[in-house]
Amino acid sequence: MVGKLRPALRGVALGLTCAVTGVAMAQGETVLDGLDYPWDIEAHGDVIYVTEKAGTLGLFDGEGFTRLPVETSVPILNHRGGGLLGLALRPDFADTSRAVLYHHAGTPEERYNRVIEVERDGEIWRETRVLLDNIPGHPLYNGGRVAFGPDGMLYVTTGWTENRALPQDVESLAGKILRLTPEGAVPEDNPFPGSPVYSLGHRNPQGITWDASGQMFAAEHGQSGHDEVNRIVAGGNYGWPVIQGDETREGMQAPFAHSGRSTWAPSGLTSSGQGLLLAGLRAGAVLGISETGAVSEAYAAGERLRDVLVVGDEVYAITTNRSPRRDGASDDRLVRLAP
């Protein structure tokens, strides 16, 4: 299946000034519509790559959108919160056309998640190898973000599956941030020898990024409010389900920022160079998070925002207006926030 969509260039005319990050945004502009539940956006050169939950990885070159299917050895399960989720372009993407994907698999009764490598082969993306398999799955809580860090390693976020024991169990892959080599091996300097686990005690992390100093941050959904942005350290325990919000416990990390009793429903996270930008589903906005952890609204979209991306001096975001919990508008879009 190859589809082309012409971009819709419509001014959204929204105020875009963020007091805490210093990112001054003048106006939002829809550059591409007709998307079908997009989940992740990444850029290489002048091209933006977009995963869609049903199982496609498309390319937007500023003129049109080419939607390409992903061929996997195990079928993608597109059901509720599961499907084709996270995307990371390999550091050698320019030479290999290879990327890493996180996808849901199995059946609605027996779900799991996989991390795979794919390579573009003409008008299709083909799986080339499995990097990690049998990550516990859930109708709603699958984590799903993948990213290469400044150290060249691959980081993966996983959800807690509503089993309260698993996020604190180092032997389980659920409720964790994992660290792998680009080939899927366990790095020798991981905090738990022989284990891909990099940090534990997470509920449903869906955003990871690094600031200019190389410090890693992650964003995760709370149980009822208490959404978090955490400063991630190797071997850190981020408390779920033992503590949340302002609660403390010896040996557990307090959040860098959290939503209190309100809900952001955080997903994609990126660095602006002067702070962090967070895509909020329930917040319906891109939130700015300062170097001190102060939070404000950078871009009020009035729609569910799944991911946010900085490309040069421009900021892009994607909407997913359908929810795993309920149906909604199906025509999602890519928005450029002009500074």
C-alpha positions as a printed NumPy array, in Angstrom:
array([[  0.   ,   0.   ,   0.   ],
       [  1.481,   3.296,  -1.099],
       [ -0.502,   6.468,  -0.496],
       [  0.262,  10.101,  -1.166],
       [ -1.361,  12.967,   0.661],
       [ -0.857,  16.552,  -0.336],
       [ -0.07 ,  18.759,   2.64 ],
       [ -2.742,  21.11 ,   3.881],
       [ -1.255,  24.532,   4.568],
       [ -3.716,  26.08 ,   6.965],
       [ -2.83 ,  28.676,   9.581],
       [ -4.103,  27.7  ,  13.003],
       [ -3.478,  31.156,  14.466],
       [ -2.653,  30.161,  18.012],
       [ -0.567,  32.046,  20.548],
       [  2.716,  30.211,  21.128],
       [  4.852,  31.788,  23.815],
       [  6.475,  29.649,  26.469],
       [  7.658,  31.52 ,  29.52 ],
       [  9.72 ,  28.711,  31.014],
       [ 11.701,  27.388,  28.024],
       [ 12.281,  30.626,  26.168],
       [ 10.82 ,  29.134,  22.985],
       [  8.849,  31.928,  21.309],
       [  6.274,  30.469,  18.923],
       [  4.211,  32.776,  16.756],
       [  1.727,  30.54 ,  14.972],
       [  0.765,  26.93 ,  14.376],
       [  0.309,  25.645,  10.84 ],
       [ -1.107,  22.329,   9.665],
       [  1.382,  21.029,   7.116],
       [ -0.113,  17.55 ,   6.676],
       [ -3.53 ,  16.117,   7.416],
       [ -5.236,  12.805,   6.699],
       [ -3.037,  10.884,   9.139],
       [ -4.434,   7.745,  10.766],
       [ -3.518,   7.559,  14.47 ],
       [  0.133,   8.652,  14.135],
       [  2.31 ,   7.698,  17.089],
       [  5.912,   8.817,  16.522],
       [  7.7  ,  11.399,  14.369],
       [ 11.423,  11.567,  13.619],
       [ 13.409,  13.6  ,  11.102],
       [ 16.371,  12.947,   8.832],
       [ 17.514,  15.737,   6.553],
       [ 14.444,  17.381,   5.054],
       [ 12.197,  14.356,   5.565],
       [  9.898,  13.658,   8.54 ],
       [  9.084,  10.009,   9.232],
       [  5.736,   9.111,  10.829],
       [  4.549,   5.814,  12.301],
       [  0.819,   5.072,  12.17 ],
       [ -0.626,   2.58 ,  14.63 ],
       [ -2.197,   0.313,  11.996],
       [  1.268,  -0.608,  10.695],
       [  2.708,   1.994,   8.341],
       [  5.859,   4.109,   8.367],
       [  5.41 ,   7.133,   6.116],
       [  7.65 ,   9.883,   4.74 ],
       [  6.751,  13.566,   4.495],
       [  9.148,  15.573,   2.32 ],
       [  7.413,  18.949,   2.628],
       [  5.471,  18.39 ,  -0.583],
       [  3.652,  15.09 ,  -0.102],
       [  3.277,  12.102,   2.186],
       [  4.207,   8.592,   1.06 ],
       [  2.689,   5.906,   3.278],
       [  4.654,   2.628,   3.234],
       [  3.613,  -0.645,   4.924],
       [  5.84 ,  -2.386,   7.464],
       [  6.343,  -6.104,   6.832],
       [  7.074,  -8.022,  10.042],
       [  7.731, -11.686,  10.801],
       [  5.023, -11.544,  13.469],
       [  1.815,  -9.622,  12.641],
       [  1.331,  -6.211,  14.248],
       [ -1.63 ,  -6.295,  16.629],
       [ -3.489,  -3.017,  16.126],
       [ -5.934,  -3.125,  19.021],
       [ -6.761,  -0.495,  21.64 ],
       [ -3.459,   0.986,  22.879],
       [ -1.329,  -1.422,  20.883],
       [ -0.095,  -1.301,  17.306],
       [  2.95 ,   0.11 ,  15.569],
       [  4.281,   2.615,  18.096],
       [  7.804,   3.963,  18.549],
       [ 10.393,   4.798,  15.894],
       [ 14.128,   5.477,  16.062],
       [ 16.273,   6.057,  12.991],
       [ 19.602,   4.282,  13.342],
       [ 22.654,   6.555,  13.635],
       [ 23.826,   5.107,  10.284],
       [ 20.402,   5.611,   8.658],
       [ 21.806,   7.683,   5.789],
       [ 23.894,   4.701,   4.677],
       [ 21.67 ,   1.759,   5.641],
       [ 18.048,   3.034,   5.496],
       [ 17.518,   1.047,   8.7  ],
       [ 15.329,   2.027,  11.627],
       [ 14.1  ,   0.561,  14.906],
       [ 10.397,   0.051,  15.64 ],
       [  8.384,  -0.963,  18.694],
       [  5.218,  -2.916,  17.947],
       [  2.403,  -4.78 ,  19.655],
       [  1.835,  -8.458,  18.817],
       [ -0.108, -11.548,  19.868],
       [ -3.868, -11.6  ,  20.423],
       [ -6.237,  -9.45 ,  22.514],
       [ -6.131, -12.272,  25.077],
       [ -2.337, -12.778,  25.039],
       [ -0.453,  -9.604,  24.159],
       [  3.223,  -8.795,  24.018],
       [  5.571,  -6.263,  22.436],
       [  8.644,  -6.484,  20.216],
       [ 11.551,  -4.227,  19.255],
       [ 12.657,  -4.849,  15.682],
       [ 14.989,  -3.43 ,  13.083],
       [ 13.574,  -2.654,   9.632],
       [ 15.108,  -1.611,   6.327],
       [ 13.465,   0.218,   3.482],
       [ 13.168,  -1.981,   0.405],
       [ 11.566,   0.063,  -2.35 ],
       [  7.965,   0.722,  -1.375],
       [  8.006,  -1.355,   1.809],
       [  9.85 ,  -1.581,   5.144],
       [ 11.047,  -5.139,   5.86 ],
       [ 12.017,  -6.563,   9.228],
       [ 15.724,  -7.429,   9.247],
       [ 16.131,  -8.697,  12.813],
       [ 14.512,  -8.859,  16.228],
       [ 16.316,  -6.794,  18.858],
       [ 14.099,  -7.68 ,  21.835],
       [ 11.039,  -9.925,  22.091],
       [  8.347, -10.91 ,  24.578],
       [  8.028,  -7.566,  26.356],
       [  4.857,  -7.856,  28.474],
       [  1.826,  -6.282,  26.782],
       [ -1.447,  -4.707,  27.901],
       [ -4.532,  -3.154,  26.245],
       [ -3.408,   0.319,  27.428],
       [  0.023,   0.291,  29.082],
       [  2.787,  -0.66 ,  26.666],
       [  5.263,   2.217,  26.919],
       [  6.473,   2.084,  23.334],
       [  9.097,   4.786,  22.811],
       [ 12.516,   3.903,  21.357],
       [ 15.463,   6.272,  20.932],
       [ 19.214,   6.239,  20.433],
       [ 21.063,   8.11 ,  23.167],
       [ 24.191,  10.27 ,  22.923],
       [ 26.16 ,   7.135,  23.87 ],
       [ 24.952,   5.346,  20.734],
       [ 22.878,   2.874,  22.737],
       [ 19.202,   2.079,  22.133],
       [ 16.718,   2.965,  24.885],
       [ 13.239,   1.427,  25.126],
       [ 10.284,   2.299,  27.396],
       [  7.853,  -0.379,  28.601],
       [  4.541,  -0.278,  30.503],
       [  3.589,  -1.867,  33.805],
       [  0.645,  -4.062,  32.569],
       [ -1.367,  -3.385,  35.778],
       [  0.675,  -5.968,  37.673],
       [  1.888,  -4.136,  40.774],
       [  4.829,  -6.486,  41.302],
       [  6.463,  -6.146,  37.884],
       [  7.766,  -2.528,  37.857],
       [  9.838,  -3.302,  40.97 ],
       [ 11.02 ,  -6.693,  39.697],
       [ 14.396,  -6.366,  37.971],
       [ 13.816,  -9.762,  36.343],
       [ 10.756,  -8.439,  34.461],
       [ 10.848,  -6.181,  31.383],
       [  7.571,  -4.469,  32.39 ],
       [  7.54 ,  -0.928,  33.829],
       [ 11.131,  -0.226,  32.82 ],
       [ 13.478,   1.765,  30.661],
       [ 15.725,  -0.705,  28.847],
       [ 19.162,  -0.16 ,  27.281],
       [ 20.527,  -2.225,  24.399],
       [ 23.303,  -2.021,  21.854],
       [ 22.106,  -1.172,  18.324],
       [ 22.337,  -4.913,  17.577],
       [ 20.113,  -5.853,  20.526],
       [ 22.79 ,  -7.102,  22.939],
       [ 23.039,  -6.105,  26.592],
       [ 25.789,  -3.488,  27.078],
       [ 28.516,  -4.537,  29.471],
       [ 28.15 ,  -1.315,  31.498],
       [ 24.4  ,  -1.674,  32.174],
       [ 23.592,  -1.191,  35.879],
       [ 22.28 ,  -4.754,  36.323],
       [ 24.828,  -7.183,  34.836],
       [ 23.439,  -9.262,  31.997],
       [ 20.11 ,  -7.408,  32.054],
       [ 18.716,  -4.842,  29.58 ],
       [ 17.071,  -2.993,  32.52 ],
       [ 18.432,   0.544,  32.84 ],
       [ 15.866,   1.973,  35.288],
       [ 12.812,   0.572,  37.055],
       [  9.676,   1.583,  38.918],
       [  7.937,   3.145,  35.906],
       [  4.208,   3.041,  35.215],
       [  3.723,   3.858,  31.528],
       [  6.634,   5.899,  30.144],
       [  6.054,   7.167,  26.591],
       [  8.666,   9.888,  26.199],
       [ 12.474,   9.982,  26.441],
       [ 15.011,  12.638,  25.491],
       [ 18.413,  14.054,  26.408],
       [ 19.32 ,  17.657,  27.094],
       [ 22.414,  19.435,  25.754],
       [ 24.535,  18.099,  28.625],
       [ 23.559,  14.484,  27.863],
       [ 21.201,  14.148,  30.835],
       [ 18.357,  11.75 ,  30.076],
       [ 14.707,  12.55 ,  30.909],
       [ 11.558,  10.447,  30.628],
       [  7.842,  11.25 ,  30.787],
       [  5.249,   8.798,  32.088],
       [  1.531,   8.548,  32.776],
       [  0.401,   8.464,  36.399],
       [ -2.451,   6.435,  37.831],
       [ -4.889,   9.274,  38.464],
       [ -3.095,  12.54 ,  37.923],
       [  0.523,  12.479,  39.133],
       [  1.954,  12.32 ,  35.624],
       [  5.736,  12.642,  35.811],
       [  8.851,  13.861,  34.066],
       [ 11.872,  12.133,  35.583],
       [ 15.604,  12.747,  35.437],
       [ 16.884,   9.271,  34.573],
       [ 20.046,   7.792,  36.083],
       [ 21.456,   4.316,  35.548],
       [ 19.898,   1.867,  38.006],
       [ 17.427,   4.439,  39.316],
       [ 14.152,   3.295,  40.888],
       [ 11.325,   5.739,  40.108],
       [  8.939,   4.391,  42.682],
       [  5.882,   3.009,  40.932],
       [  3.673,   1.666,  42.424],
       [  5.169,   2.369,  45.869],
       [  5.316,   6.175,  45.664],
       [  4.038,   8.927,  43.383],
       [  3.963,  12.725,  43.302],
       [  5.619,  14.29 ,  46.349],
       [  5.845,  10.999,  48.247],
       [  9.33 ,   9.772,  49.102],
       [ 10.954,   6.477,  49.981],
       [ 14.594,   5.68 ,  50.618],
       [ 16.259,   4.35 ,  47.479],
       [ 13.606,   5.786,  45.157],
       [ 13.856,   8.836,  42.905],
       [ 11.46 ,  11.791,  43.231],
       [ 10.115,  13.213,  39.945],
       [ 11.755,  16.214,  38.312],
       [  8.233,  17.56 ,  37.642],
       [  4.754,  16.148,  38.129],
       [  1.15 ,  17.156,  37.45 ],
       [ -0.231,  16.767,  40.986],
       [ -3.92 ,  15.868,  40.934],
       [ -4.373,  17.133,  37.378],
       [ -3.625,  15.06 ,  34.279],
       [ -1.333,  15.819,  31.357],
       [ -1.409,  12.293,  29.853],
       [  2.173,  12.843,  28.656],
       [  3.598,  11.141,  25.595],
       [  6.444,  12.406,  23.393],
       [  9.262,  14.41 ,  24.992],
       [ 12.056,  16.428,  23.392],
       [ 14.676,  19.011,  24.284],
       [ 14.339,  22.564,  22.991],
       [ 17.893,  23.515,  23.92 ],
       [ 16.559,  25.739,  26.696],
       [ 14.314,  23.219,  28.424],
       [ 12.009,  20.326,  27.595],
       [  8.894,  20.182,  25.439],
       [  6.246,  17.598,  26.307],
       [  3.302,  16.46 ,  24.158],
       [  0.175,  16.211,  26.311],
       [ -2.798,  14.079,  25.258],
       [ -5.205,  15.147,  27.988],
       [ -3.53 ,  18.556,  28.317],
       [ -4.213,  19.197,  24.617],
       [ -0.993,  21.164,  24.46 ],
       [  2.761,  21.139,  24.178],
       [  4.019,  21.848,  27.687],
       [  7.31 ,  23.583,  28.388],
       [  9.442,  22.378,  31.302],
       [ 12.265,  24.617,  32.471],
       [ 15.666,  23.596,  33.793],
       [ 14.225,  23.974,  37.311],
       [ 11.186,  21.766,  36.613],
       [  8.663,  24.608,  36.245],
       [  5.844,  23.736,  33.836],
       [  3.825,  26.025,  31.562],
       [  1.861,  25.811,  28.328],
       [  3.995,  26.371,  25.23 ],
       [  1.379,  25.633,  22.595],
       [ -2.374,  25.313,  23.234],
       [ -3.672,  22.951,  20.555],
       [ -7.057,  21.919,  21.925],
       [ -6.336,  18.439,  20.555],
       [ -4.621,  15.289,  21.809],
       [ -0.907,  15.671,  21.05 ],
       [  1.062,  12.417,  20.828],
       [  4.59 ,  13.515,  19.951],
       [  6.696,  16.649,  19.575],
       [  9.889,  17.141,  17.583],
       [ 12.425,  19.953,  17.205],
       [ 13.898,  20.292,  13.709],
       [ 16.356,  23.168,  13.464],
       [ 14.514,  26.237,  14.751],
       [ 11.053,  24.753,  14.165],
       [  8.849,  22.599,  16.369],
       [  6.495,  19.946,  14.997],
       [  3.749,  17.965,  16.732],
       [  1.3  ,  15.212,  15.763],
       [ -2.236,  14.67 ,  16.985],
       [ -3.931,  11.391,  17.874],
       [ -7.511,  12.396,  18.48 ],
       [ -8.722,   8.851,  18.879],
       [ -8.111,   7.267,  22.245],
       [ -7.633,   3.589,  23.174],
       [-10.483,   4.199,  25.635],
       [-12.916,   5.779,  23.171],
       [-13.333,   6.794,  19.541],
       [-12.849,  10.328,  18.301],
       [-11.851,  12.249,  15.206],
       [ -9.859,  10.027,  12.842],
       [ -8.267,  12.694,  10.645],
       [ -5.05 ,  13.477,  12.485],
       [ -2.404,  15.94 ,  11.413],
       [  1.167,  17.121,  11.556],
       [  1.501,  20.689,  12.815],
       [  4.484,  23.021,  12.441],
       [  4.955,  25.586,  15.185],
       [  6.895,  28.435,  13.629],
       [  9.221,  30.262,  16.053]])
